[in-house]
């Protein structure tokens, strides 16, 4: 049920609408939002081969960092049988409805459709060696996540909540038109919906939605923070390039892999016991806390959070008893950049503050290496003087779900076989 709009800010109302979903939420959202969403292309075949190539059409901030869309939905999809040629035609037609209806941008709708290991298990042949897509698994000894096994996952994103909701209702087969375009095919004609998750990212949205479990009652989230933990995250140089995460060879060249996890946040100590200097040390590194390098949410850092100035994490842990989250991740860089491209966003799914952590990478192994560095097992334990080390932000995160997916290139995105182009 949508909240009474009286006394509810526009941003909080729109976030609630996306979280709830469905026709009634869409109607209320359209009435409240009142935006003209730009139309898509007449010929979807003219669009880039890479489904995940979003950066060229997304907004950028004054420093040049990519600004992610503000509203997101993740729709888990199941398929009963081995797909047929007719099924593939229907899925492709449904996706082209979206591409004709909405401009491919943060003002329109951006979408990817990916497939899990379970989906590919139905075929006699195996995925090629150029695709590393293992089953999801626990990635540390302090987590016990549910392992997501839908056949497919649809990610919809836009700055406009009504666009996300309308696009979702269209693929569910609940709309005759989408942004003025006839809906002549729907994913629901082939798939059933197994689950739905949602979220938001961007200045003001976490603060507007901090009245939830996991955030202390003091309402501490900064008004201008894009994430619940209070800091910028999408620095250009703390992200892999889209080229780096793109599969280079084989039948799925031009595609990528996606890891999607959900993480509950537990921020009472973060905001009520840790002071700002401590939060900067744990999120970035102690050297940044000492120098005052991070102003406000960190926007002053431009495109580079300056991790080269942070020092070796093991030495820092021994000397200071705390190691920064970003500092640990320096160890899995290639050519000065990370090996994963994050497209994460906050959420109140389940009535708890959380993060849907979406990572794109050429192979799932790259994400697993990154997660191993974040675990920081070698910097855990006690310092030489017997003081327990503070291991970044690890203690505030509880992983609840993990899933792995292949995002094929556009030409093979409609129910591919393991042979890709032979589908």
VENUR-V402513 format. One record per residue. N is the residue number from 1. RES is the residue in three letters. NEAR is the number of other ideal C-beta (glycine too) atoms within 8 Angstrom. Layout:
# VENUR-V402513
n=N res=RES near=NEAR
n=N res=RES near=NEAR
This chain:
# VENUR-V402513
n=1 res=UNK near=3
n=2 res=UNK near=10
n=3 res=UNK near=8
n=4 res=UNK near=5
n=5 res=UNK near=8
n=6 res=UNK near=4
n=7 res=UNK near=3
n=8 res=UNK near=9
n=9 res=UNK near=6
n=10 res=UNK near=7
n=11 res=UNK near=9
n=12 res=UNK near=11
n=13 res=UNK near=15
n=14 res=UNK near=14
n=15 res=UNK near=15
n=16 res=UNK near=11
n=17 res=UNK near=17
n=18 res=UNK near=18
n=19 res=UNK near=10
n=20 res=UNK near=9
n=21 res=UNK near=11
n=22 res=UNK near=8
n=23 res=UNK near=7
n=24 res=UNK near=7
n=25 res=UNK near=13
n=26 res=UNK near=13
n=27 res=UNK near=8
n=28 res=UNK near=12
n=29 res=UNK near=15
n=30 res=UNK near=10
n=31 res=UNK near=7
n=32 res=UNK near=11
n=33 res=UNK near=11
n=34 res=UNK near=5
n=35 res=UNK near=7
n=36 res=UNK near=3
n=37 res=UNK near=14
n=38 res=UNK near=9
n=39 res=UNK near=11
n=40 res=UNK near=14
n=41 res=UNK near=9
n=42 res=UNK near=3
n=43 res=UNK near=5
n=44 res=UNK near=10
n=45 res=UNK near=4
n=46 res=UNK near=5
n=47 res=UNK near=8
n=48 res=UNK near=5
n=49 res=UNK near=7
n=50 res=UNK near=12
n=51 res=UNK near=12
n=52 res=UNK near=14
n=53 res=UNK near=9
n=54 res=UNK near=9
n=55 res=UNK near=7
n=56 res=UNK near=5
n=57 res=UNK near=8
n=58 res=UNK near=13
n=59 res=UNK near=7
n=60 res=UNK near=7
n=61 res=UNK near=8
n=62 res=UNK near=3
n=63 res=UNK near=8
n=64 res=UNK near=8
n=65 res=UNK near=12
n=66 res=UNK near=10
n=67 res=UNK near=10
n=68 res=UNK near=12
n=69 res=UNK near=11
n=70 res=UNK near=11
n=71 res=UNK near=17
n=72 res=UNK near=15
n=73 res=UNK near=16
n=74 res=UNK near=12
n=75 res=UNK near=12
n=76 res=UNK near=13
n=77 res=UNK near=14
n=78 res=UNK near=11
n=79 res=UNK near=12
n=80 res=UNK near=4
n=81 res=UNK near=5
n=82 res=UNK near=5
n=83 res=UNK near=8
n=84 res=UNK near=7
n=85 res=UNK near=5
n=86 res=UNK near=6
n=87 res=UNK near=10
n=88 res=UNK near=12
n=89 res=UNK near=9
n=90 res=UNK near=12
n=91 res=UNK near=15
n=92 res=UNK near=10
n=93 res=UNK near=10
n=94 res=UNK near=14
n=95 res=UNK near=14
n=96 res=UNK near=9
n=97 res=UNK near=17
n=98 res=UNK near=15
n=99 res=UNK near=12
n=100 res=UNK near=11
n=101 res=UNK near=14
n=102 res=UNK near=16
n=103 res=UNK near=10
n=104 res=UNK near=11
n=105 res=UNK near=9
n=106 res=UNK near=14
n=107 res=UNK near=9
n=108 res=UNK near=14
n=109 res=UNK near=15
n=110 res=UNK near=14
n=111 res=UNK near=12
n=112 res=UNK near=10
n=113 res=UNK near=13
n=114 res=UNK near=12
n=115 res=UNK near=11
n=116 res=UNK near=16
n=117 res=UNK near=10
n=118 res=UNK near=8
n=119 res=UNK near=10
n=120 res=UNK near=13
n=121 res=UNK near=6
n=122 res=UNK near=5
n=123 res=UNK near=8
n=124 res=UNK near=2
n=125 res=UNK near=6
n=126 res=UNK near=5
n=127 res=UNK near=7
n=128 res=UNK near=11
n=129 res=UNK near=4
n=130 res=UNK near=10
n=131 res=UNK near=13
n=132 res=UNK near=7
n=133 res=UNK near=11
n=134 res=UNK near=8
n=135 res=UNK near=6
n=136 res=UNK near=11
n=137 res=UNK near=7
n=138 res=UNK near=8
n=139 res=UNK near=10
n=140 res=UNK near=8
n=141 res=UNK near=4
n=142 res=UNK near=4
n=143 res=UNK near=9
n=144 res=UNK near=3
n=145 res=UNK near=11
n=146 res=UNK near=6
n=147 res=UNK near=10
n=148 res=UNK near=12
n=149 res=UNK near=8
n=150 res=UNK near=13
n=151 res=UNK near=10
n=152 res=UNK near=15
n=153 res=UNK near=15
n=154 res=UNK near=13
n=155 res=UNK near=12
n=156 res=UNK near=13
n=157 res=UNK near=13
n=158 res=UNK near=18
n=159 res=UNK near=9
n=160 res=UNK near=11
n=161 res=UNK near=14
n=162 res=UNK near=14
n=163 res=UNK near=16
n=164 res=UNK near=16
n=165 res=UNK near=16
n=166 res=UNK near=13
n=167 res=UNK near=16
n=168 res=UNK near=12
n=169 res=UNK near=13
n=170 res=UNK near=16
n=171 res=UNK near=14
n=172 res=UNK near=10
n=173 res=UNK near=10
n=174 res=UNK near=6
n=175 res=UNK near=9
n=176 res=UNK near=4
n=177 res=UNK near=8
n=178 res=UNK near=14
n=179 res=UNK near=11
n=180 res=UNK near=6
n=181 res=UNK near=11
n=182 res=UNK near=6
n=183 res=UNK near=12
n=184 res=UNK near=5
n=185 res=UNK near=9
n=186 res=UNK near=12
n=187 res=UNK near=13
n=188 res=UNK near=10
n=189 res=UNK near=8
n=190 res=UNK near=10
n=191 res=UNK near=10
n=192 res=UNK near=8
n=193 res=UNK near=11
n=194 res=UNK near=7
n=195 res=UNK near=8
n=196 res=UNK near=9
n=197 res=UNK near=11
n=198 res=UNK near=13
n=199 res=UNK near=15
n=200 res=UNK near=15
n=201 res=UNK near=13
n=202 res=UNK near=9
n=203 res=UNK near=6
n=204 res=UNK near=9
n=205 res=UNK near=14
n=206 res=UNK near=13
n=207 res=UNK near=12
n=208 res=UNK near=10
n=209 res=UNK near=12
n=210 res=UNK near=12
n=211 res=UNK near=5
n=212 res=UNK near=10
n=213 res=UNK near=6
n=214 res=UNK near=11
n=215 res=UNK near=15
n=216 res=UNK near=9
n=217 res=UNK near=3
n=218 res=UNK near=6
n=219 res=UNK near=9
n=220 res=UNK near=10
n=221 res=UNK near=12
n=222 res=UNK near=9
n=223 res=UNK near=6
n=224 res=UNK near=8
n=225 res=UNK near=14
n=226 res=UNK near=11
n=227 res=UNK near=12
n=228 res=UNK near=14
n=229 res=UNK near=12
n=230 res=UNK near=10
n=231 res=UNK near=12
n=232 res=UNK near=11
n=233 res=UNK near=9
n=234 res=UNK near=12
n=235 res=UNK near=13
n=236 res=UNK near=11
n=237 res=UNK near=9
n=238 res=UNK near=11
n=239 res=UNK near=12
n=240 res=UNK near=12
n=241 res=UNK near=8
n=242 res=UNK near=13
n=243 res=UNK near=5
n=244 res=UNK near=11
n=245 res=UNK near=15
n=246 res=UNK near=13
n=247 res=UNK near=13
n=248 res=UNK near=6
n=249 res=UNK near=5
n=250 res=UNK near=10
n=251 res=UNK near=10
n=252 res=UNK near=15
n=253 res=UNK near=11
n=254 res=UNK near=10
n=255 res=UNK near=16
n=256 res=UNK near=13
n=257 res=UNK near=18
n=258 res=UNK near=15
n=259 res=UNK near=15
n=260 res=UNK near=15
n=261 res=UNK near=11
n=262 res=UNK near=14
n=263 res=UNK near=11
n=264 res=UNK near=12
n=265 res=UNK near=15
n=266 res=UNK near=10
n=267 res=UNK near=14
n=268 res=UNK near=9
n=269 res=UNK near=10
n=270 res=UNK near=12
n=271 res=UNK near=12
n=272 res=UNK near=9
n=273 res=UNK near=5
n=274 res=UNK near=9
n=275 res=UNK near=5
n=276 res=UNK near=5
n=277 res=UNK near=7
n=278 res=UNK near=10
n=279 res=UNK near=13
n=280 res=UNK near=12
n=281 res=UNK near=15
n=282 res=UNK near=12
n=283 res=UNK near=12
n=284 res=UNK near=18
n=285 res=UNK near=15
n=286 res=UNK near=12
n=287 res=UNK near=11
n=288 res=UNK near=15
n=289 res=UNK near=13
n=290 res=UNK near=6
n=291 res=UNK near=7
n=292 res=UNK near=6
n=293 res=UNK near=10
n=294 res=UNK near=12
n=295 res=UNK near=6
n=296 res=UNK near=8
n=297 res=UNK near=10
n=298 res=UNK near=11
n=299 res=UNK near=9
n=300 res=UNK near=7
n=301 res=UNK near=12
n=302 res=UNK near=8
n=303 res=UNK near=9
n=304 res=UNK near=9
n=305 res=UNK near=10
n=306 res=UNK near=10
n=307 res=UNK near=12
n=308 res=UNK near=5
n=309 res=UNK near=10
n=310 res=UNK near=16
n=311 res=UNK near=9
n=312 res=UNK near=5
n=313 res=UNK near=15
n=314 res=UNK near=8
n=315 res=UNK near=8
n=316 res=UNK near=18
n=317 res=UNK near=14
n=318 res=UNK near=8
n=319 res=UNK near=6
n=320 res=UNK near=9
n=321 res=UNK near=9
n=322 res=UNK near=12
n=323 res=UNK near=16
n=324 res=UNK near=17
n=325 res=UNK near=12
n=326 res=UNK near=13
n=327 res=UNK near=15
n=328 res=UNK near=14
n=329 res=UNK near=13
n=330 res=UNK near=11
n=331 res=UNK near=7
n=332 res=UNK near=11
n=333 res=UNK near=10
n=334 res=UNK near=7
n=335 res=UNK near=4
n=336 res=UNK near=5
n=337 res=UNK near=11
n=338 res=UNK near=11
n=339 res=UNK near=14
n=340 res=UNK near=12
n=341 res=UNK near=14
n=342 res=UNK near=11
n=343 res=UNK near=9
n=344 res=UNK near=10
n=345 res=UNK near=12
n=346 res=UNK near=15
n=347 res=UNK near=14
n=348 res=UNK near=13
n=349 res=UNK near=12
n=350 res=UNK near=6
n=351 res=UNK near=6
n=352 res=UNK near=11
n=353 res=UNK near=14
n=354 res=UNK near=16
n=355 res=UNK near=14
n=356 res=UNK near=16
n=357 res=UNK near=11
n=358 res=UNK near=12
n=359 res=UNK near=13
n=360 res=UNK near=15
n=361 res=UNK near=16
n=362 res=UNK near=11
n=363 res=UNK near=8
n=364 res=UNK near=12
n=365 res=UNK near=7
n=366 res=UNK near=13
n=367 res=UNK near=12
n=368 res=UNK near=9
n=369 res=UNK near=10
n=370 res=UNK near=15
n=371 res=UNK near=10
n=372 res=UNK near=9
n=373 res=UNK near=11
n=374 res=UNK near=11
n=375 res=UNK near=9
n=376 res=UNK near=13
n=377 res=UNK near=6
n=378 res=UNK near=5
n=379 res=UNK near=13
n=380 res=UNK near=7
n=381 res=UNK near=5
n=382 res=UNK near=7
n=383 res=UNK near=10
n=384 res=UNK near=5
n=385 res=UNK near=4
n=386 res=UNK near=5
n=387 res=UNK near=7
n=388 res=UNK near=7
n=389 res=UNK near=13
n=390 res=UNK near=10
n=391 res=UNK near=10
n=392 res=UNK near=13
n=393 res=UNK near=10
n=394 res=UNK near=11
n=395 res=UNK near=7
n=396 res=UNK near=10
n=397 res=UNK near=11
n=398 res=UNK near=8
n=399 res=UNK near=12
n=400 res=UNK near=9
n=401 res=UNK near=11
n=402 res=UNK near=15
n=403 res=UNK near=14
n=404 res=UNK near=14
n=405 res=UNK near=14
n=406 res=UNK near=15
n=407 res=UNK near=14
n=408 res=UNK near=14
n=409 res=UNK near=12
n=410 res=UNK near=11
n=411 res=UNK near=8
n=412 res=UNK near=13
n=413 res=UNK near=13
n=414 res=UNK near=10
n=415 res=UNK near=9
n=416 res=UNK near=12
n=417 res=UNK near=8
n=418 res=UNK near=10
n=419 res=UNK near=10
n=420 res=UNK near=13
n=421 res=UNK near=7
n=422 res=UNK near=6
n=423 res=UNK near=10
